[in-house]
Amino acid sequence: MNDDKRRFWKTLLEASTVPLNVVAATFVGLAIGYGLDRLFGTSPYLTFIFLILGIIAGFRELYRFARSQQNGDDKNK
């Protein structure tokens, strides 16, 4: 396999993990918030706060991936 194909498949595999990371971060934030709400009896406040933090974390990962791809494209030119 030549370098272009190898780079293509590597990028494709990395890109395929981005949606999983966004969803996973969202659900982890939701689960932490729900668990803390049950523990402290503050429902639904912590669930909402940690859900928002999870969504932010997921999209931050998406942004990091996009920046790394942009930087990689700049280096190849």
Distance bins in CASP14 RR format, pairs under 12 A and 6 or more apart:
PFRMAT RR
TARGET T0000
AUTHOR 0000-0000-0000
RMODE 2
METHOD distances of the structure
MODEL  1
1 7 0 0 0 0 1 0 0 0 0 0 0
1 8 0 0 0 0 1 0 0 0 0 0 0
1 9 1 0 0 1 0 0 0 0 0 0 0
1 10 0 0 0 0 0 1 0 0 0 0 0
2 8 0 0 0 0 1 0 0 0 0 0 0
2 9 0 0 0 0 0 1 0 0 0 0 0
3 9 0 0 0 0 0 1 0 0 0 0 0
3 10 0 0 0 0 0 1 0 0 0 0 0
3 76 0 0 0 0 0 1 0 0 0 0 0
4 10 0 0 0 0 0 1 0 0 0 0 0
4 11 0 0 0 0 0 1 0 0 0 0 0
4 76 0 0 0 0 0 1 0 0 0 0 0
5 11 0 0 0 0 0 1 0 0 0 0 0
5 12 0 0 0 0 0 1 0 0 0 0 0
6 12 0 0 0 0 0 1 0 0 0 0 0
6 13 0 0 0 0 0 1 0 0 0 0 0
7 13 0 0 0 0 0 1 0 0 0 0 0
7 14 0 0 0 0 0 1 0 0 0 0 0
7 69 0 0 0 0 0 1 0 0 0 0 0
7 72 0 0 0 0 1 0 0 0 0 0 0
7 73 0 0 0 0 0 1 0 0 0 0 0
7 75 0 0 0 0 0 1 0 0 0 0 0
7 76 0 0 0 0 1 0 0 0 0 0 0
8 14 0 0 0 0 0 1 0 0 0 0 0
8 15 0 0 0 0 0 1 0 0 0 0 0
9 15 0 0 0 0 0 1 0 0 0 0 0
9 16 0 0 0 0 0 1 0 0 0 0 0
10 16 0 0 0 0 0 1 0 0 0 0 0
10 17 0 0 0 0 0 1 0 0 0 0 0
10 68 0 0 0 0 0 1 0 0 0 0 0
10 69 0 0 0 0 0 1 0 0 0 0 0
10 72 0 0 0 0 0 1 0 0 0 0 0
11 17 0 0 0 0 0 1 0 0 0 0 0
11 18 0 0 0 0 0 1 0 0 0 0 0
11 65 0 0 0 0 1 0 0 0 0 0 0
11 66 0 0 0 0 0 1 0 0 0 0 0
11 68 0 0 0 0 1 0 0 0 0 0 0
11 69 1 0 0 1 0 0 0 0 0 0 0
11 72 0 0 0 0 1 0 0 0 0 0 0
11 73 0 0 0 0 0 1 0 0 0 0 0
11 76 0 0 0 0 0 1 0 0 0 0 0
12 18 0 0 0 0 0 1 0 0 0 0 0
12 69 0 0 0 0 0 1 0 0 0 0 0
13 20 0 0 0 0 0 1 0 0 0 0 0
13 65 0 0 0 0 0 1 0 0 0 0 0
14 20 0 0 0 0 0 1 0 0 0 0 0
14 21 0 0 0 0 0 1 0 0 0 0 0
14 61 0 0 0 0 0 1 0 0 0 0 0
14 62 0 0 0 0 0 1 0 0 0 0 0
14 64 0 0 0 0 0 1 0 0 0 0 0
14 65 1 0 0 1 0 0 0 0 0 0 0
14 66 0 0 0 0 0 1 0 0 0 0 0
14 68 0 0 0 0 1 0 0 0 0 0 0
14 69 0 0 0 0 1 0 0 0 0 0 0
14 72 0 0 0 0 0 1 0 0 0 0 0
15 21 0 0 0 0 0 1 0 0 0 0 0
15 61 0 0 0 0 0 1 0 0 0 0 0
15 62 0 0 0 0 0 1 0 0 0 0 0
15 65 1 0 0 1 0 0 0 0 0 0 0
15 66 0 0 0 0 1 0 0 0 0 0 0
15 68 0 0 0 0 0 1 0 0 0 0 0
15 69 0 0 0 0 1 0 0 0 0 0 0
16 65 0 0 0 0 0 1 0 0 0 0 0
17 23 0 0 0 0 0 1 0 0 0 0 0
17 24 0 0 0 0 1 0 0 0 0 0 0
17 25 0 0 0 0 0 1 0 0 0 0 0
17 58 0 0 0 0 0 1 0 0 0 0 0
17 61 0 0 0 0 1 0 0 0 0 0 0
17 62 0 0 0 0 0 1 0 0 0 0 0
17 64 0 0 0 0 0 1 0 0 0 0 0
17 65 0 0 0 0 1 0 0 0 0 0 0
18 24 0 0 0 0 0 1 0 0 0 0 0
18 25 0 0 0 0 0 1 0 0 0 0 0
18 58 0 0 0 0 1 0 0 0 0 0 0
18 59 0 0 0 0 0 1 0 0 0 0 0
18 60 0 0 0 0 0 1 0 0 0 0 0
18 61 1 0 0 1 0 0 0 0 0 0 0
18 62 1 0 1 0 0 0 0 0 0 0 0
18 63 0 0 0 0 0 1 0 0 0 0 0
18 64 0 0 0 0 1 0 0 0 0 0 0
18 65 1 0 1 0 0 0 0 0 0 0 0
18 66 0 0 0 0 1 0 0 0 0 0 0
18 68 0 0 0 0 0 1 0 0 0 0 0
18 69 0 0 0 0 0 1 0 0 0 0 0
19 25 0 0 0 0 0 1 0 0 0 0 0
19 26 0 0 0 0 0 1 0 0 0 0 0
19 58 0 0 0 0 1 0 0 0 0 0 0
19 59 0 0 0 0 0 1 0 0 0 0 0
19 61 0 0 0 0 0 1 0 0 0 0 0
19 62 0 0 0 0 1 0 0 0 0 0 0
19 65 0 0 0 0 0 1 0 0 0 0 0
20 26 0 0 0 0 0 1 0 0 0 0 0
20 27 0 0 0 0 0 1 0 0 0 0 0
20 28 0 0 0 0 0 1 0 0 0 0 0
20 58 0 0 0 0 0 1 0 0 0 0 0
20 61 0 0 0 0 1 0 0 0 0 0 0
20 62 0 0 0 0 0 1 0 0 0 0 0
20 65 0 0 0 0 0 1 0 0 0 0 0
21 27 0 0 0 0 0 1 0 0 0 0 0
21 28 0 0 0 0 0 1 0 0 0 0 0
21 54 0 0 0 0 0 1 0 0 0 0 0
21 55 0 0 0 0 0 1 0 0 0 0 0
21 57 0 0 0 0 1 0 0 0 0 0 0
21 58 1 0 1 0 0 0 0 0 0 0 0
21 59 0 0 0 0 1 0 0 0 0 0 0
21 60 0 0 0 0 1 0 0 0 0 0 0
21 61 1 0 1 0 0 0 0 0 0 0 0
21 62 1 0 0 1 0 0 0 0 0 0 0
21 63 0 0 0 0 0 1 0 0 0 0 0
21 64 0 0 0 0 1 0 0 0 0 0 0
21 65 0 0 0 0 1 0 0 0 0 0 0
22 28 0 0 0 0 0 1 0 0 0 0 0
22 29 0 0 0 0 0 1 0 0 0 0 0
22 54 0 0 0 0 1 0 0 0 0 0 0
22 55 0 0 0 0 1 0 0 0 0 0 0
22 56 0 0 0 0 0 1 0 0 0 0 0
22 57 0 0 0 0 1 0 0 0 0 0 0
22 58 1 0 1 0 0 0 0 0 0 0 0
22 59 1 0 0 1 0 0 0 0 0 0 0
22 60 0 0 0 0 1 0 0 0 0 0 0
22 61 1 0 0 1 0 0 0 0 0 0 0
22 62 1 0 1 0 0 0 0 0 0 0 0
22 63 0 0 0 0 0 1 0 0 0 0 0
22 64 0 0 0 0 0 1 0 0 0 0 0
22 65 0 0 0 0 0 1 0 0 0 0 0
23 29 0 0 0 0 0 1 0 0 0 0 0
23 30 0 0 0 0 0 1 0 0 0 0 0
23 54 0 0 0 0 0 1 0 0 0 0 0
23 55 0 0 0 0 0 1 0 0 0 0 0
23 57 0 0 0 0 0 1 0 0 0 0 0
23 58 0 0 0 0 1 0 0 0 0 0 0
23 59 0 0 0 0 0 1 0 0 0 0 0
23 61 0 0 0 0 0 1 0 0 0 0 0
23 62 0 0 0 0 0 1 0 0 0 0 0
24 30 0 0 0 0 0 1 0 0 0 0 0
24 31 0 0 0 0 0 1 0 0 0 0 0
24 54 0 0 0 0 1 0 0 0 0 0 0
24 55 0 0 0 0 0 1 0 0 0 0 0
24 57 0 0 0 0 1 0 0 0 0 0 0
24 58 0 0 0 0 1 0 0 0 0 0 0
24 61 0 0 0 0 1 0 0 0 0 0 0
25 31 0 0 0 0 0 1 0 0 0 0 0
25 32 0 0 0 0 0 1 0 0 0 0 0
25 50 0 0 0 0 0 1 0 0 0 0 0
25 51 0 0 0 0 0 1 0 0 0 0 0
25 52 0 0 0 0 0 1 0 0 0 0 0
25 53 0 0 0 0 1 0 0 0 0 0 0
25 54 1 0 1 0 0 0 0 0 0 0 0
25 55 1 0 0 1 0 0 0 0 0 0 0
25 56 0 0 0 0 1 0 0 0 0 0 0
25 57 1 0 1 0 0 0 0 0 0 0 0
25 58 1 1 0 0 0 0 0 0 0 0 0
25 59 0 0 0 0 1 0 0 0 0 0 0
25 60 0 0 0 0 1 0 0 0 0 0 0
25 61 1 0 0 1 0 0 0 0 0 0 0
25 62 0 0 0 0 1 0 0 0 0 0 0
25 64 0 0 0 0 0 1 0 0 0 0 0
26 32 0 0 0 0 0 1 0 0 0 0 0
26 33 0 0 0 0 0 1 0 0 0 0 0
26 50 0 0 0 0 1 0 0 0 0 0 0
26 51 1 0 0 1 0 0 0 0 0 0 0
26 52 0 0 0 0 1 0 0 0 0 0 0
26 53 0 0 0 0 1 0 0 0 0 0 0
26 54 1 0 1 0 0 0 0 0 0 0 0
26 55 1 0 1 0 0 0 0 0 0 0 0
26 56 0 0 0 0 1 0 0 0 0 0 0
26 57 0 0 0 0 1 0 0 0 0 0 0
26 58 1 0 0 1 0 0 0 0 0 0 0
26 59 0 0 0 0 1 0 0 0 0 0 0
26 60 0 0 0 0 0 1 0 0 0 0 0
26 61 0 0 0 0 0 1 0 0 0 0 0
26 62 0 0 0 0 0 1 0 0 0 0 0
27 33 0 0 0 0 0 1 0 0 0 0 0
27 34 0 0 0 0 0 1 0 0 0 0 0
27 47 0 0 0 0 0 1 0 0 0 0 0
27 50 0 0 0 0 0 1 0 0 0 0 0
27 51 0 0 0 0 1 0 0 0 0 0 0
27 54 0 0 0 0 1 0 0 0 0 0 0
27 55 0 0 0 0 0 1 0 0 0 0 0
27 57 0 0 0 0 0 1 0 0 0 0 0
27 58 0 0 0 0 0 1 0 0 0 0 0
28 34 0 0 0 0 0 1 0 0 0 0 0
28 35 0 0 0 0 0 1 0 0 0 0 0
28 50 0 0 0 0 1 0 0 0 0 0 0
28 51 0 0 0 0 0 1 0 0 0 0 0
28 53 0 0 0 0 1 0 0 0 0 0 0
28 54 1 0 0 1 0 0 0 0 0 0 0
28 55 0 0 0 0 0 1 0 0 0 0 0
28 57 0 0 0 0 1 0 0 0 0 0 0
28 58 0 0 0 0 1 0 0 0 0 0 0
28 61 0 0 0 0 0 1 0 0 0 0 0
29 35 0 0 0 0 1 0 0 0 0 0 0
29 36 0 0 0 0 1 0 0 0 0 0 0
29 37 0 0 0 0 0 1 0 0 0 0 0
29 46 0 0 0 0 1 0 0 0 0 0 0
29 47 0 0 0 0 1 0 0 0 0 0 0
29 48 0 0 0 0 0 1 0 0 0 0 0
29 49 0 0 0 0 1 0 0 0 0 0 0
29 50 1 0 1 0 0 0 0 0 0 0 0
29 51 1 0 0 1 0 0 0 0 0 0 0
29 52 0 0 0 0 1 0 0 0 0 0 0
29 53 1 0 0 1 0 0 0 0 0 0 0
29 54 1 0 1 0 0 0 0 0 0 0 0
29 55 0 0 0 0 1 0 0 0 0 0 0
29 56 0 0 0 0 1 0 0 0 0 0 0
29 57 1 0 0 1 0 0 0 0 0 0 0
29 58 0 0 0 0 1 0 0 0 0 0 0
30 36 0 0 0 0 0 1 0 0 0 0 0
30 37 0 0 0 0 0 1 0 0 0 0 0
30 44 0 0 0 0 0 1 0 0 0 0 0
30 46 0 0 0 0 0 1 0 0 0 0 0
30 47 1 0 0 1 0 0 0 0 0 0 0
30 48 0 0 0 0 1 0 0 0 0 0 0
30 49 0 0 0 0 0 1 0 0 0 0 0
30 50 1 0 0 1 0 0 0 0 0 0 0
30 51 1 0 1 0 0 0 0 0 0 0 0
30 52 0 0 0 0 1 0 0 0 0 0 0
30 53 0 0 0 0 1 0 0 0 0 0 0
30 54 1 0 0 1 0 0 0 0 0 0 0
30 55 0 0 0 0 1 0 0 0 0 0 0
30 57 0 0 0 0 0 1 0 0 0 0 0
31 37 0 0 0 0 0 1 0 0 0 0 0
31 38 0 0 0 0 0 1 0 0 0 0 0
31 46 0 0 0 0 0 1 0 0 0 0 0
31 47 0 0 0 0 1 0 0 0 0 0 0
31 50 0 0 0 0 1 0 0 0 0 0 0
31 51 0 0 0 0 1 0 0 0 0 0 0
31 53 0 0 0 0 0 1 0 0 0 0 0
31 54 0 0 0 0 0 1 0 0 0 0 0
32 38 0 0 0 0 0 1 0 0 0 0 0
32 39 0 0 0 0 0 1 0 0 0 0 0
32 46 0 0 0 0 1 0 0 0 0 0 0
32 47 0 0 0 0 1 0 0 0 0 0 0
32 48 0 0 0 0 0 1 0 0 0 0 0
32 49 0 0 0 0 1 0 0 0 0 0 0
32 50 1 0 1 0 0 0 0 0 0 0 0
32 51 0 0 0 0 1 0 0 0 0 0 0
32 52 0 0 0 0 0 1 0 0 0 0 0
32 53 0 0 0 0 1 0 0 0 0 0 0
32 54 0 0 0 0 1 0 0 0 0 0 0
32 57 0 0 0 0 0 1 0 0 0 0 0
33 39 0 0 0 0 1 0 0 0 0 0 0
33 40 0 0 0 0 1 0 0 0 0 0 0
33 41 0 0 0 0 0 1 0 0 0 0 0
33 42 0 0 0 0 1 0 0 0 0 0 0
33 43 0 0 0 0 1 0 0 0 0 0 0
33 44 0 0 0 0 1 0 0 0 0 0 0
33 45 0 0 0 0 1 0 0 0 0 0 0
33 46 1 0 1 0 0 0 0 0 0 0 0
33 47 1 0 1 0 0 0 0 0 0 0 0
33 48 0 0 0 0 1 0 0 0 0 0 0
33 49 1 0 0 1 0 0 0 0 0 0 0
33 50 1 1 0 0 0 0 0 0 0 0 0
33 51 1 0 0 1 0 0 0 0 0 0 0
33 52 0 0 0 0 0 1 0 0 0 0 0
33 53 0 0 0 0 1 0 0 0 0 0 0
33 54 0 0 0 0 1 0 0 0 0 0 0
34 40 0 0 0 0 0 1 0 0 0 0 0
34 41 0 0 0 0 0 1 0 0 0 0 0
34 42 0 0 0 0 0 1 0 0 0 0 0
34 43 0 0 0 0 1 0 0 0 0 0 0
34 44 0 0 0 0 1 0 0 0 0 0 0
34 45 0 0 0 0 0 1 0 0 0 0 0
34 46 1 0 0 1 0 0 0 0 0 0 0
34 47 1 0 1 0 0 0 0 0 0 0 0
34 48 0 0 0 0 0 1 0 0 0 0 0
34 49 0 0 0 0 0 1 0 0 0 0 0
34 50 1 0 0 1 0 0 0 0 0 0 0
34 51 0 0 0 0 1 0 0 0 0 0 0
35 41 0 0 0 0 1 0 0 0 0 0 0
35 42 0 0 0 0 0 1 0 0 0 0 0
35 43 0 0 0 0 1 0 0 0 0 0 0
35 44 0 0 0 0 0 1 0 0 0 0 0
35 46 1 0 0 1 0 0 0 0 0 0 0
35 47 1 0 0 1 0 0 0 0 0 0 0
35 50 0 0 0 0 1 0 0 0 0 0 0
35 51 0 0 0 0 0 1 0 0 0 0 0
36 42 1 0 0 1 0 0 0 0 0 0 0
36 43 0 0 0 0 1 0 0 0 0 0 0
36 44 0 0 0 0 0 1 0 0 0 0 0
36 45 0 0 0 0 1 0 0 0 0 0 0
36 46 1 0 1 0 0 0 0 0 0 0 0
36 47 1 0 0 1 0 0 0 0 0 0 0
36 48 0 0 0 0 0 1 0 0 0 0 0
36 49 0 0 0 0 1 0 0 0 0 0 0
36 50 1 0 0 1 0 0 0 0 0 0 0
36 51 0 0 0 0 0 1 0 0 0 0 0
36 53 0 0 0 0 0 1 0 0 0 0 0
37 43 1 0 1 0 0 0 0 0 0 0 0
37 44 1 0 0 1 0 0 0 0 0 0 0
37 45 1 0 0 1 0 0 0 0 0 0 0
37 46 1 0 1 0 0 0 0 0 0 0 0
37 47 1 0 1 0 0 0 0 0 0 0 0
37 48 0 0 0 0 1 0 0 0 0 0 0
37 49 0 0 0 0 1 0 0 0 0 0 0
37 50 0 0 0 0 1 0 0 0 0 0 0
37 51 0 0 0 0 0 1 0 0 0 0 0
38 44 0 0 0 0 0 1 0 0 0 0 0
38 46 0 0 0 0 1 0 0 0 0 0 0
38 47 0 0 0 0 1 0 0 0 0 0 0
39 46 0 0 0 0 1 0 0 0 0 0 0
39 47 0 0 0 0 0 1 0 0 0 0 0
40 46 1 0 0 1 0 0 0 0 0 0 0
40 47 0 0 0 0 0 1 0 0 0 0 0
41 47 0 0 0 0 0 1 0 0 0 0 0
42 48 0 0 0 0 0 1 0 0 0 0 0
42 49 0 0 0 0 1 0 0 0 0 0 0
42 50 0 0 0 0 0 1 0 0 0 0 0
43 49 0 0 0 0 0 1 0 0 0 0 0
44 50 0 0 0 0 0 1 0 0 0 0 0
44 51 0 0 0 0 1 0 0 0 0 0 0
44 52 0 0 0 0 0 1 0 0 0 0 0
45 51 0 0 0 0 0 1 0 0 0 0 0
45 52 0 0 0 0 0 1 0 0 0 0 0
46 52 0 0 0 0 0 1 0 0 0 0 0
46 53 0 0 0 0 0 1 0 0 0 0 0
47 53 0 0 0 0 0 1 0 0 0 0 0
47 54 0 0 0 0 0 1 0 0 0 0 0
48 54 0 0 0 0 0 1 0 0 0 0 0
48 55 0 0 0 0 0 1 0 0 0 0 0
49 55 0 0 0 0 0 1 0 0 0 0 0
49 56 0 0 0 0 0 1 0 0 0 0 0
50 56 0 0 0 0 0 1 0 0 0 0 0
50 57 0 0 0 0 0 1 0 0 0 0 0
51 57 0 0 0 0 0 1 0 0 0 0 0
51 58 0 0 0 0 0 1 0 0 0 0 0
52 58 0 0 0 0 0 1 0 0 0 0 0
52 59 0 0 0 0 0 1 0 0 0 0 0
53 59 0 0 0 0 0 1 0 0 0 0 0
53 60 0 0 0 0 0 1 0 0 0 0 0
54 60 0 0 0 0 1 0 0 0 0 0 0
54 61 0 0 0 0 0 1 0 0 0 0 0
55 61 0 0 0 0 0 1 0 0 0 0 0
55 62 0 0 0 0 0 1 0 0 0 0 0
56 62 0 0 0 0 0 1 0 0 0 0 0
56 63 0 0 0 0 0 1 0 0 0 0 0
57 63 0 0 0 0 0 1 0 0 0 0 0
57 64 0 0 0 0 0 1 0 0 0 0 0
58 64 0 0 0 0 1 0 0 0 0 0 0
58 65 0 0 0 0 0 1 0 0 0 0 0
59 65 0 0 0 0 0 1 0 0 0 0 0
59 66 0 0 0 0 0 1 0 0 0 0 0
60 66 0 0 0 0 0 1 0 0 0 0 0
60 67 0 0 0 0 0 1 0 0 0 0 0
61 67 0 0 0 0 0 1 0 0 0 0 0
61 68 0 0 0 0 0 1 0 0 0 0 0
62 68 0 0 0 0 0 1 0 0 0 0 0
62 69 0 0 0 0 0 1 0 0 0 0 0
63 69 0 0 0 0 0 1 0 0 0 0 0
63 70 0 0 0 0 0 1 0 0 0 0 0
64 70 0 0 0 0 0 1 0 0 0 0 0
64 71 0 0 0 0 0 1 0 0 0 0 0
65 71 0 0 0 0 0 1 0 0 0 0 0
65 72 0 0 0 0 0 1 0 0 0 0 0
66 72 0 0 0 0 0 1 0 0 0 0 0
66 73 0 0 0 0 0 1 0 0 0 0 0
67 73 0 0 0 0 0 1 0 0 0 0 0
67 74 0 0 0 0 0 1 0 0 0 0 0
68 74 0 0 0 0 0 1 0 0 0 0 0
68 75 0 0 0 0 0 1 0 0 0 0 0
69 75 0 0 0 0 0 1 0 0 0 0 0
69 76 0 0 0 0 0 1 0 0 0 0 0
70 76 0 0 0 0 0 1 0 0 0 0 0
70 77 0 0 0 0 0 1 0 0 0 0 0
71 77 0 0 0 0 0 1 0 0 0 0 0
END
